Amino acid sequence: MATFYPRKIFPALDSLPRSYFLGHHKAGLDKMKTLLSHIDLVIECRDYRIPLTSRNPLFEENLAGRERLIVYTKKDLGSGGWLNDQIRERLIQDFQQPSAVLFSDYKDKTSIRKVLEFARTHATAANTLTGSRMMVVGMPNVGKSSLLNALRRVGVRKGKAAYTGAQPGVTRKIGTTVKIIEGEESGEGVYLMDTPGVFIPYVPNAEAMLKLALCGSVKDTIIAPTTLADYLLYHLNIYDPTVYGDYVPPTNDIVELLDSMARKTGRLRKGGEPDMEASALWLIQRWRNGHFGRFLLDEVTHETLRAQHRANENAGLSLNQGRKMVKELRKQKSRQKHLNTL
């Protein structure tokens, strides 16, 4: 049998859309700014699988002046609990100082209790009779509402308070505050406010857009499912090409893999033709649920963290450019609509 060599790079796809900054994203961010004076702590959620790419500089720009806790959600989908995972987590914690960092799985009570303990300690230090108000923010579909529900379930033993879903955009408006820690004699407790996910105005490169789409931060209709599946296959082969061994031997050919998956899972069109798009969506969703390995799409090293720090210093410039790009895209769409009516 010939030796299998996975692709070393994924081909650049400059034609991919690079913006998903929707109207309710801006409206939600503007509303958060007006509420900031009533907030004691901002809990920013980022996706454990893309700890660098899921950072949104808009939060640091618009919600400055409040202490911040960064929670990397969905740890169960990116970590196997190995020593390398622990080393990487420590590296991230050191890099994010002075902000506190926790890693969370909403189904794991131990990790949820750590978030609750941080919130309790922060509220105690604030020493307010009216209770402590906190706000959870993050990119779309990063797990904000799931975290809020878990904090409420463990903290006050009450049921779901925020809707969740597999696609982004379930939360479109800022909700009412939800109690996550019962009050004591000295105060009313701790309350957490859910907010809509906010995308960055302009994604810096095509691969970052692929990562965000693969993790569900944009709707599955924005990028062709077969393209996303091919990008996932690229990462699967780096991680372990045997994880899809029930369908085909190790391969770099996404058509070969999807064809076999379609036939073996019954995703066929009329005449028995494989439904490639349905198979691609099935593969992507299975990975999102942890069935094809648990690994990161971002490479986390001293070098990549330093590169992000340099990018952070230029964030204002890139955000301004992003806003201009979004405005230009809107103008182009408006002109096209006008031409279509002529």
C-alpha positions as CSV (number, residue, x, y, z in Angstrom):
1,M,0.0,0.0,0.0
2,A,1.3,3.5,-0.9
3,T,2.3,5.8,1.9
4,F,-0.4,8.5,2.6
5,Y,0.8,12.1,2.8
6,P,-1.7,14.7,4.0
7,R,-1.8,18.1,2.4
8,K,0.6,20.5,4.0
9,I,-1.4,23.6,3.1
10,F,-5.0,24.3,2.1
11,P,-5.4,26.2,-1.1
12,A,-6.2,29.9,-0.8
13,L,-9.8,30.7,-1.6
14,D,-9.8,34.5,-2.0
15,S,-13.3,34.4,-3.5
16,L,-14.9,33.4,-0.1
17,P,-17.1,36.0,1.6
18,R,-15.2,37.9,4.3
19,S,-18.1,39.6,6.1
20,Y,-21.0,38.4,8.2
21,F,-21.6,41.6,10.2
22,L,-25.4,41.8,10.2
23,G,-27.8,44.5,11.3
24,H,-28.6,42.8,14.6
25,H,-24.9,42.5,15.4
26,K,-24.4,46.2,15.3
27,A,-27.7,46.9,17.1
28,G,-26.7,44.5,19.9
29,L,-23.2,46.0,20.3
30,D,-24.7,49.5,20.5
31,K,-27.1,48.3,23.2
32,M,-24.3,46.7,25.1
33,K,-22.4,50.0,25.2
34,T,-25.4,51.8,26.7
35,L,-25.7,49.1,29.5
36,L,-22.0,49.0,30.3
37,S,-22.3,51.5,33.2
38,H,-24.6,49.0,35.0
39,I,-22.3,46.0,34.4
40,D,-19.7,44.8,36.9
41,L,-18.1,42.1,34.9
42,V,-17.9,41.2,31.2
43,I,-17.7,37.4,30.5
44,E,-16.3,37.0,27.0
45,C,-16.8,33.6,25.4
46,R,-14.5,32.2,22.8
47,D,-14.5,28.9,21.1
48,Y,-11.9,26.5,22.5
49,R,-11.3,25.0,19.0
50,I,-10.4,28.4,17.6
51,P,-9.0,30.4,20.5
52,L,-7.3,32.9,18.4
53,T,-9.8,33.2,15.5
54,S,-12.9,33.5,17.8
55,R,-11.5,36.7,19.5
56,N,-13.5,39.7,18.5
57,P,-11.6,43.0,19.0
58,L,-14.9,44.9,18.9
59,F,-15.5,43.9,22.5
60,E,-12.2,45.3,23.7
61,E,-12.8,48.4,21.7
62,N,-16.4,49.0,22.8
63,L,-16.6,47.4,26.2
64,A,-13.4,48.8,27.7
65,G,-13.3,49.9,31.3
66,R,-14.9,46.8,32.8
67,E,-13.0,43.8,34.2
68,R,-13.2,40.8,31.9
69,L,-13.3,37.1,32.3
70,I,-12.5,35.1,29.1
71,V,-14.2,31.7,29.0
72,Y,-13.1,29.3,26.3
73,T,-16.2,27.3,25.7
74,K,-16.8,23.8,24.1
75,K,-13.6,22.5,25.7
76,D,-15.0,18.9,25.3
77,L,-14.9,19.3,21.5
78,G,-11.2,20.4,21.4
79,S,-9.4,18.7,24.3
80,G,-8.6,15.2,25.1
81,G,-7.2,16.1,28.5
82,W,-3.7,15.3,27.4
83,L,-0.6,17.0,28.7
84,N,-0.2,19.0,25.5
85,D,-3.7,20.4,26.0
86,Q,-2.8,21.5,29.5
87,I,0.4,23.2,28.3
88,R,-1.5,25.0,25.6
89,E,-4.2,26.2,28.1
90,R,-1.5,27.5,30.4
91,L,0.1,29.3,27.5
92,I,-3.2,31.0,26.7
93,Q,-3.8,32.0,30.3
94,D,-0.3,33.6,30.6
95,F,-0.8,35.5,27.4
96,Q,-4.2,36.9,28.3
97,Q,-3.1,38.4,31.6
98,P,-4.3,40.6,33.3
99,S,-7.7,39.2,32.2
100,A,-8.6,36.0,33.9
101,V,-9.1,32.9,31.8
102,L,-11.2,29.7,32.3
103,F,-11.9,26.7,30.1
104,S,-15.4,25.4,30.1
105,D,-17.7,22.6,29.0
106,Y,-21.4,23.4,29.7
107,K,-22.1,19.8,30.5
108,D,-19.3,19.6,33.1
109,K,-20.4,20.8,36.5
110,T,-16.8,21.2,37.7
111,S,-15.9,23.7,35.0
112,I,-19.2,25.5,35.5
113,R,-18.6,25.8,39.2
114,K,-15.2,27.5,38.5
115,V,-17.0,30.2,36.5
116,L,-19.5,30.5,39.3
117,E,-16.8,30.8,41.9
118,F,-15.1,33.5,39.9
119,A,-18.4,35.4,39.6
120,R,-19.1,35.0,43.3
121,T,-15.6,36.3,44.3
122,H,-16.0,39.3,42.0
123,A,-19.4,40.1,43.3
124,T,-18.2,39.8,46.9
125,A,-15.4,42.3,46.2
126,A,-17.9,44.7,44.7
127,N,-19.9,44.6,48.0
128,T,-23.1,46.0,46.6
129,L,-26.6,45.7,48.2
130,T,-28.4,45.6,44.9
131,G,-26.6,42.5,43.6
132,S,-24.0,42.2,40.9
133,R,-24.8,42.5,37.2
134,M,-22.7,40.7,34.6
135,M,-22.9,40.4,30.8
136,V,-21.9,37.5,28.6
137,V,-20.6,38.4,25.1
138,G,-19.0,36.6,22.2
139,M,-19.0,35.7,18.5
140,P,-22.2,34.1,17.1
141,N,-22.8,30.5,18.2
142,V,-19.8,30.4,20.5
143,G,-21.8,29.0,23.4
144,K,-23.0,32.1,25.4
145,S,-26.5,30.9,25.9
146,S,-25.4,27.4,26.8
147,L,-23.0,28.8,29.3
148,L,-25.7,31.0,30.8
149,N,-28.1,28.0,31.1
150,A,-25.5,25.9,32.7
151,L,-24.6,28.6,35.2
152,R,-28.3,29.0,36.1
153,R,-28.8,25.2,36.4
154,V,-25.8,24.7,38.7
155,G,-25.9,28.0,40.5
156,V,-29.6,28.2,41.4
157,R,-30.8,24.8,40.3
158,K,-33.3,26.2,37.8
159,G,-34.1,25.3,34.2
160,K,-33.1,26.8,30.8
161,A,-33.5,30.6,30.5
162,A,-32.0,31.2,27.1
163,Y,-32.7,29.6,23.8
164,T,-29.9,27.7,22.0
165,G,-29.5,26.3,18.5
166,A,-27.0,24.7,16.1
167,Q,-27.1,27.7,13.8
168,P,-26.0,31.3,14.7
169,G,-28.5,34.0,15.3
170,V,-30.8,32.3,17.8
171,T,-30.3,35.2,20.3
172,R,-30.9,38.4,18.4
173,K,-31.7,40.8,21.2
174,I,-30.3,41.5,24.7
175,G,-32.4,39.6,27.2
176,T,-33.3,40.3,30.7
177,T,-30.9,39.5,33.5
178,V,-31.0,35.9,34.9
179,K,-30.0,35.0,38.4
180,I,-27.0,32.6,38.5
181,I,-26.0,32.9,42.2
182,E,-28.4,33.3,45.1
183,G,-28.0,36.4,47.3
184,E,-26.8,36.3,50.9
185,E,-27.7,38.7,53.7
186,S,-25.3,41.3,52.3
187,G,-26.8,41.4,48.8
188,E,-29.2,40.2,46.2
189,G,-27.0,37.7,44.4
190,V,-25.4,37.7,40.9
191,Y,-27.3,38.2,37.7
192,L,-26.1,37.5,34.1
193,M,-27.4,39.1,30.9
194,D,-27.4,37.2,27.6
195,T,-26.5,39.1,24.5
196,P,-26.6,38.4,20.7
197,G,-23.4,37.1,19.1
198,V,-21.4,39.8,17.3
199,F,-19.3,39.0,14.3
200,I,-16.3,41.1,13.3
201,P,-16.9,43.6,10.5
202,Y,-14.3,42.0,8.2
203,V,-12.4,38.7,8.5
204,P,-8.7,39.2,7.8
205,N,-8.2,36.2,5.6
206,A,-10.1,33.4,3.9
207,E,-8.8,30.6,6.2
208,A,-10.1,32.5,9.3
209,M,-13.5,32.6,7.6
210,L,-13.4,28.9,7.0
211,K,-12.5,28.2,10.6
212,L,-15.4,30.4,11.9
213,A,-17.8,28.8,9.4
214,L,-16.7,25.3,10.3
215,C,-17.3,26.0,14.0
216,G,-20.8,27.4,13.2
217,S,-20.3,31.1,13.7
218,V,-21.9,31.8,10.3
219,K,-24.8,30.0,8.7
220,D,-24.1,26.9,6.7
221,T,-25.5,28.5,3.6
222,I,-22.8,31.2,3.5
223,I,-20.0,28.9,2.3
224,A,-20.5,25.9,0.2
225,P,-20.8,22.8,2.4
226,T,-18.4,20.8,0.2
227,T,-15.8,23.5,0.6
228,L,-16.2,23.4,4.3
229,A,-16.0,19.6,4.3
230,D,-12.8,19.7,2.3
231,Y,-11.3,22.1,4.8
232,L,-12.3,19.8,7.6
233,L,-10.8,16.8,5.7
234,Y,-7.5,18.8,5.5
235,H,-7.5,19.1,9.3
236,L,-8.7,15.5,9.9
237,N,-5.7,14.2,8.0
238,I,-3.3,16.3,10.0
239,Y,-5.0,15.1,13.3
240,D,-5.6,11.4,12.4
241,P,-6.7,10.2,8.9
242,T,-8.0,6.9,10.4
243,V,-11.0,8.7,12.1
244,Y,-13.1,8.3,8.9
245,G,-11.7,4.8,8.2
246,D,-15.3,3.3,8.2
247,Y,-15.8,5.0,4.9
248,V,-12.6,5.2,2.9
249,P,-8.8,4.7,3.5
250,P,-6.9,7.9,4.1
251,T,-7.5,10.4,1.3
252,N,-7.0,14.0,0.3
253,D,-10.0,13.7,-2.1
254,I,-13.2,15.1,-0.6
255,V,-15.3,13.8,-3.4
256,E,-14.1,10.2,-2.7
257,L,-15.0,10.6,1.0
258,L,-18.4,12.2,0.5
259,D,-19.3,9.7,-2.2
260,S,-18.6,6.8,0.2
261,M,-20.4,8.5,3.1
262,A,-23.5,9.2,1.0
263,R,-23.8,5.6,-0.1
264,K,-23.1,4.1,3.4
265,T,-25.5,6.5,5.2
266,G,-28.2,6.5,2.6
267,R,-27.9,10.1,1.5
268,L,-28.8,9.5,-2.1
269,R,-30.7,11.4,-4.7
270,K,-33.2,10.0,-7.2
271,G,-31.6,7.3,-9.3
272,G,-29.1,6.4,-6.5
273,E,-26.8,9.4,-7.1
274,P,-24.9,10.4,-3.9
275,D,-26.1,13.7,-2.4
276,M,-22.7,15.4,-1.9
277,E,-24.0,18.5,-0.2
278,A,-26.1,16.5,2.3
279,S,-23.1,14.3,3.1
280,A,-20.9,17.3,3.5
281,L,-23.3,18.8,6.0
282,W,-23.6,15.5,7.8
283,L,-19.8,15.2,8.1
284,I,-19.5,18.8,9.4
285,Q,-22.2,18.3,12.0
286,R,-20.7,15.1,13.2
287,W,-17.4,16.8,13.7
288,R,-19.1,19.7,15.5
289,N,-20.6,17.1,17.9
290,G,-17.2,15.5,18.6
291,H,-17.5,12.3,16.5
292,F,-14.5,12.8,14.3
293,G,-11.8,13.7,16.8
294,R,-11.2,16.5,19.2
295,F,-8.6,19.0,18.1
296,L,-8.0,22.7,17.4
297,L,-8.2,24.4,14.1
298,D,-5.9,27.2,15.4
299,E,-2.3,26.6,16.1
300,V,-1.4,27.9,19.5
301,T,2.3,28.6,20.1
302,H,4.3,31.5,21.5
303,E,4.8,32.7,17.9
304,T,1.1,32.6,16.9
305,L,0.1,34.4,20.2
306,R,2.7,37.1,19.6
307,A,1.4,37.5,16.0
308,Q,-2.1,38.0,17.4
309,H,-0.7,40.6,19.9
310,R,0.8,42.5,16.9
311,A,-2.6,42.2,15.1
312,N,-4.3,43.5,18.3
313,E,-2.2,46.6,18.2
314,N,-3.4,47.3,14.7
315,A,-7.0,46.3,15.4
316,G,-8.3,49.9,15.1
317,L,-6.9,50.2,11.6
318,S,-8.3,46.8,10.5
319,L,-11.7,47.5,12.0
320,N,-12.0,50.8,10.3
321,Q,-11.0,49.1,7.0
322,G,-13.6,46.5,7.8
323,R,-16.4,49.0,8.3
324,K,-15.4,50.7,5.0
325,M,-15.5,47.3,3.3
326,V,-19.0,46.5,4.7
327,K,-20.3,49.9,3.6
328,E,-18.9,49.4,0.1
329,L,-20.5,45.9,-0.1
330,R,-23.9,47.5,0.9
331,K,-23.5,50.1,-1.8
332,Q,-22.7,47.5,-4.4
333,K,-25.8,45.4,-3.4
334,S,-27.9,48.6,-3.5
335,R,-26.6,49.5,-7.0
336,Q,-27.2,45.9,-8.2
337,K,-30.8,46.0,-6.9
338,H,-31.4,49.3,-8.7
339,L,-30.0,47.9,-12.0
340,N,-32.2,44.8,-11.6
341,T,-35.3,47.0,-11.5
342,L,-34.4,48.9,-14.7
